[in-house]
Amino acid sequence: MNIAIVGLGLMGGSLALSLKKLDFVDEVVGSDHNKEHQKQAKELNLVEKIVAFEDIKNYDVIFLAIPVDGVIAALKNLTDVHKDTTIIDLGSTKEKIVSSVPPEIRKNFVAAHPMTGTENFGPQAAIEGLYDSQVVVLCDLEESGEIQRKVSRKIFKALNMKKYFMHSHEHDRHAAFISHMPHAVSFSIANTVMKQENKKNILALAAGGFRSMSRLAKSSPHMWEDVFRQNKTNLLEAITLFESELGKLKENIVNEDWEAVNKTMQDGNKLHDVLD
C-alpha cells in the first residue's frame, strides 16, 4: 500500500511517522504548499519524499491533513482519481466537508476525525505515537465504498485507534462542546490576561492552572479560524451556553451565595468521574 499525505504539520507529520512502521505500507510520501514545511519534513525524515499535489493521485491512499477549507478545495481537484483510491480527511469539522465532496468521488472518500493532537503546529511538532490508543470518529461511513471502508478500518486498527461511528452533523455538535468551544475560551482567557497584566507579572504568577487553561491558545490561528467558520452554528450555541453557566457563577459570587458557588464547583467535579 502506497500512501500520500497532504499537509505535513502536527497531524500529517505524526501520521507519517506511524504509517512508516506498518508492515503493509510500502511508501509514505508528502505534499505541502509551504516550502519551509517541505524542507523541515525532509530534514526530520517524516516522509520518504515530497511530491507535487498532482502526483498524489497515483497513490493508493491519500490523507488530507490540512485545514478544513483546504480539504474542500483539495477534493475538487481529486475528481479524477482511480475508483479504488481511498481519500481520508482528518478535519476537525465534518458536515460541511461531507456535503462538499464531489459526487463522482463520494465512494472514494472517508470522513475521519482523530481526537488527538497538541497545541503545537508545523512539521517540528510531529510526534511518533500521537495516534496510538486515541479515538477516531468515522462519519457517514455507509456512504463510502466497500474498498474504502475496509482500507480505512485496516489503517486505523493498525494505528491502534479506537473507532467510533456517527453522522457528520452529530459529530460537529459534539465537537463544538468538547473541542471547539474550549479553544475559543482559551484564546479569550489569553487575550484577557495579556490586556490586563504585563509580561513580568504573567511570568511570575502564571502557575499550573493558568498554563493549563491557556495552553490551547498556542494552537494555529489559521487552522482554528477555518474550524470556527465551518462549525459556526454549533460553536455559537456552545459559547452561549458556556456564557450562561459563567453568568450564573458570576451572579452567585456577586450575591455572596457561597453555597451555590460550592454546588457549581461540585457539579463540575463530576466531569472527571466520566473522564477518569
Secondary structure as GFF3:
##gff-version 3
##sequence-region A 1 276
A	DSSP	beta_strand	2	6	.	.	.	ID=ss1
A	DSSP	alpha_helix	10	19	.	.	.	ID=ss2
A	DSSP	beta_strand	27	31	.	.	.	ID=ss3
A	DSSP	alpha_helix	35	43	.	.	.	ID=ss4
A	DSSP	three_ten_helix	53	58	.	.	.	ID=ss5
A	DSSP	beta_strand	61	64	.	.	.	ID=ss6
A	DSSP	alpha_helix	68	76	.	.	.	ID=ss7
A	DSSP	beta_strand	86	89	.	.	.	ID=ss8
A	DSSP	alpha_helix	95	100	.	.	.	ID=ss9
A	DSSP	three_ten_helix	103	105	.	.	.	ID=ss10
A	DSSP	beta_strand	109	115	.	.	.	ID=ss11
A	DSSP	three_ten_helix	123	125	.	.	.	ID=ss12
A	DSSP	beta_strand	135	139	.	.	.	ID=ss13
A	DSSP	three_ten_helix	141	143	.	.	.	ID=ss14
A	DSSP	alpha_helix	146	158	.	.	.	ID=ss15
A	DSSP	beta_strand	162	166	.	.	.	ID=ss16
A	DSSP	alpha_helix	168	175	.	.	.	ID=ss17
A	DSSP	pi_helix	176	180	.	.	.	ID=ss18
A	DSSP	alpha_helix	181	196	.	.	.	ID=ss19
A	DSSP	alpha_helix	199	205	.	.	.	ID=ss20
A	DSSP	alpha_helix	208	214	.	.	.	ID=ss21
A	DSSP	three_ten_helix	215	218	.	.	.	ID=ss22
A	DSSP	alpha_helix	221	230	.	.	.	ID=ss23
A	DSSP	alpha_helix	232	254	.	.	.	ID=ss24
A	DSSP	alpha_helix	258	269	.	.	.	ID=ss25
A	DSSP	alpha_helix	271	275	.	.	.	ID=ss26
###
